[in-house]
Amino acid sequence: MNNVVAEMLLTTPAPAAIWVTLWILTLPAMLLLASPRAMANPLQALRETFSWLRDRTEERRELALEAIAATQFAEEVRVAADRAALAAERWQERWELASDEVTEAWQAWLDADARLRTRRAGAAFGIPWSAQTPTEYAARERFLHKAVRTAADNGWLPAAAVADALAGRAGWDARLHPLEQELVVFRAAAGHLRDHYERAVATERAAAHDAELARRTRDSLRQESWLATTRAAELHRHLPAGLTEAQPAAEPTFAAAWR
């Protein structure tokens, strides 16, 4: 008999709906009969029963809304945490590149300083005499321009130094003996590469600071994402039927479900 009733309720929706309606209608009466106090004041008991049902419905609605908000928040924080992780990787790469540049700049400065010391040691033996003729000065000028251009091509001097040498400004003196000019070029190169190293160190420090901030942001968002996901999982059973965590743009659906 029970199987026949169950099959009828499953296959024919109309009797099932009638049965559910009758059960809901008889629920207040069953509650009244189960309570001696309700028999003494049935109207008050009915009011309390309907108030309880209304409170339960409101509580379920609030829990569902809280579950929806928790699910949406968990998804938003997860996306933010993923983006923060990607940003942290990029800042880490930038810091590593800056560290490599510091190493290269340091080595370039050391090499320039070694060349300068070698040239100074050679200059200690004195400058050979040469006739101060127009031809000699023209040769010295050509030597200076070539030396500065070669240093700029090697990265020892900035490109602007070539223009300064050609114009005879910024301390470039074509009248000096080639050995003196070479000493001036090496001194300027060492100073330039030292400045380049100091700028590289400053850049590396800034990149390290930014990379550390990016890592802290990533870790903070990961922790917040874990907490939000845990909270959403706790409230998942209160989500309305048909709404799941996998819905990417569920806000309009959620709002419509409770209007």
Salt bridges, closest charged atoms under 4 A:
GLU48 OE1 - ARG37 NH2 3.03
GLU58 OE2 - ARG61 NH1 3.90
GLU59 OE1 - ARG56 NH1 3.43
GLU66 OE2 - ARG231 NH2 2.41
GLU75 OE2 - ARG78 NH2 2.62
ASP82 OD2 - ARG78 NH1 2.86
ASP113 OD2 - ARG117 NH1 2.27
GLU136 OE2 - ARG140 NE 2.99
ASP164 OD1 - ARG169 NE 2.70
ASP173 OD1 - ARG175 NE 3.02
GLU182 OE1 - ARG119 NH2 2.76
ASP195 OD1 - ARG194 NE 3.71
ASP210 OD1 - HIS209 ND1 3.68
GLU212 OE1 - ARG215 NH2 2.60
GLU212 OE2 - ARG216 NE 3.11
ASP219 OD1 - ARG218 NE 3.07
GLU234 OE1 - ARG231 NH1 3.45
